[in-house]
């Protein structure tokens, strides 16, 4: 959904308009996340966007429309969410889907048989499964590489390469890819760069401003933020792409429902506050884990000795609450997972509750063993999503769980 980013976004009609008096560039991201695309509902003055739980809309007459005909195509609640997402990601358009995988499914349909895509090898297993199992048999080709290595990225490009698809930071190894470099390389041959920005959210990183063409989100994670809804997004600024993507969304029917749209809008209102707390807790837990005797290595983009720390600081404003780590002994894995109490053993991330995930058995099972091991996803890897609880309580929970690991020896 396109948003008005020009100076015409002024309060009109004696203050009855819900539009901002300021252009978006005049407001901080903290303010934009709270108010979204409109200050209030212009029809009623409601400060919370109404949930338009309707599948169909009355036409005033033959050939006439209110702009809303059928909710699979356009729904007023989803429209407000899409405008909000476009605004906070710095794009002109946003499309909301039922899940993050729904968004990625729409993205891949921009291409066809014979097209080649370069993809981060270290990424969510569901993305690998979609590309390899469903689109490779149709004649698509993919190169799975460490996109944080510029030399490998350049070597992977072919004349038929139409896109580069990256996660940065990557899931779950926290590798960081140079967005501007990627954009420059793929644009030279007329292709596009897509960046999955789920791990940092628009609060900490805006890939469009760095040259990316499409930003992808699993809105289920930090955007909605409460482990209670599913959503996915594509954000961009290309009118040509918008027409194609809207047709894909309409035709496939994976558009986001009104209630989940409202839940995600409500979550975004506290995005700034939550991300600051997520980052704080993530840093505290990463530093604590680094000192623990049963932990071999911690992967966290906020460490100054992280291989791409300087790059992270140049293209992002923070590090979120994502931390991965290797245990020294694989026998500790089942003990740790069953012994945590406050931290929950589950496979999502980005919610207010802290979650511990075992990628080998949960998020990355679809990735072949050789590729997983090459990326660093082994039988000792754990992924921690730091929530917004008290950090001391989280450390106490981990400490008690690690004590159980010691008793198992």
C-alpha positions, 0 to 999 in steps of 0.5 A: 500500500502506497503512503504519502511521504510528501509535504502534503501530509498536513492536517486539514479540515480544521484538524479533522484529518487523521494525517500527520501535520509533519512529513514522516522525515520530521518525526523520529522512528519512536513516534512513527511506530506509536502512531503508524500511518494515521493519528486516529480513525477519521470516521469515528476518532478512534485512536486504535485502528478498528478491526474491520472483520468483514469479508465483503463491502456494499457497493453504492451502485453498479460500477461504484466502489468505496475502494473496498470490495473483498477483504482478500484484496483490500481490508481497511485494517490491513491497509493501515498496517501496510501503510505503517510498515511502509512508513517505518521501513522508509518505503513507498509500498508494503504488502502484508501476508498471512506469514513470513513464508507467505511473503517469501513465496510472493517474492520468489514468484517475481522470477521464472525458470532459468533464473538464478538467485544467490542466497545466504547459506546460513538462513531460516530452514523454511526458506531453503525448503521452499526454494530447493524443494518447490522451485528448483524442480521448476527450473530455478537455480540457487547458489547457497553461499556465505554472503558475508564474504564479498569474494564468495558473493562476487564469484557466485554471480552469473549472467543469469543471476536475477536476485540476491537474497540475504539474511543479515544478521543471519539465522542462526550464526549471526553473520553480517552481510554488507547490504550496500555492497550486495546492492551495487553488485546485483544492480550492475546486472539489472537484478534486485536485492532482497533483505530479510530484516526479521532479526533487527526489525525496522527499529534497528535497520532499514535496508532500503536506505542502503540500496536494497530493493525489497525488505522482507519480514516475518512480522510474527517475530519482533514486529508483533512481538507477543508470540500471539499472531502470524504475519509477513511483509514485503516492503519496497518503493518500485511502482512496477513491482507493486503492481506485480506483487499486488496481483500475486497477493490477490491471486494466491490469497495469502493476505493477512486477516484483519484481526492479525493485522490489528494485533501486529499494529498494536505490537508495533506501537511498543516496538521501540521500547521492546527493542531497547529492552531486547537488546539490553537483555541480549547483551547481558545474556551474551556476556554471561554465556561467554564466561560460562564454563559449559559454553564454547563460543557465543555468536552475538553481533554486539561483541566488538570482536565479532568479525563484522562488528564495524560493518554492523555499526555502519548499517544498523543502529542496534543488535536486537536480542538474538544470541547463539552459542555452542555448548562444549558437550552435545550431551548437555543439549537435552538436559539444558532444554528440559531444565530451563523454566522461565526461558521456554523451549520453543522455535520462534523468536522476537517475542516478549517471552525469552525462548531457547531453540535447538536449530538442528531439530527445529528451525533448520531440519530441512537443510542438508547436513553438509550445508548445515555443518558448513554454515556452522549449524551443528549438534551443539548449537543453541539459539536464544531469543532474549525477551523483556523479562528481568535479566537477572531472573533469566540468568538465574534460570540459565544458571540453574539449568546448567547446574543440571547439566553438571549433575548428568556427568 
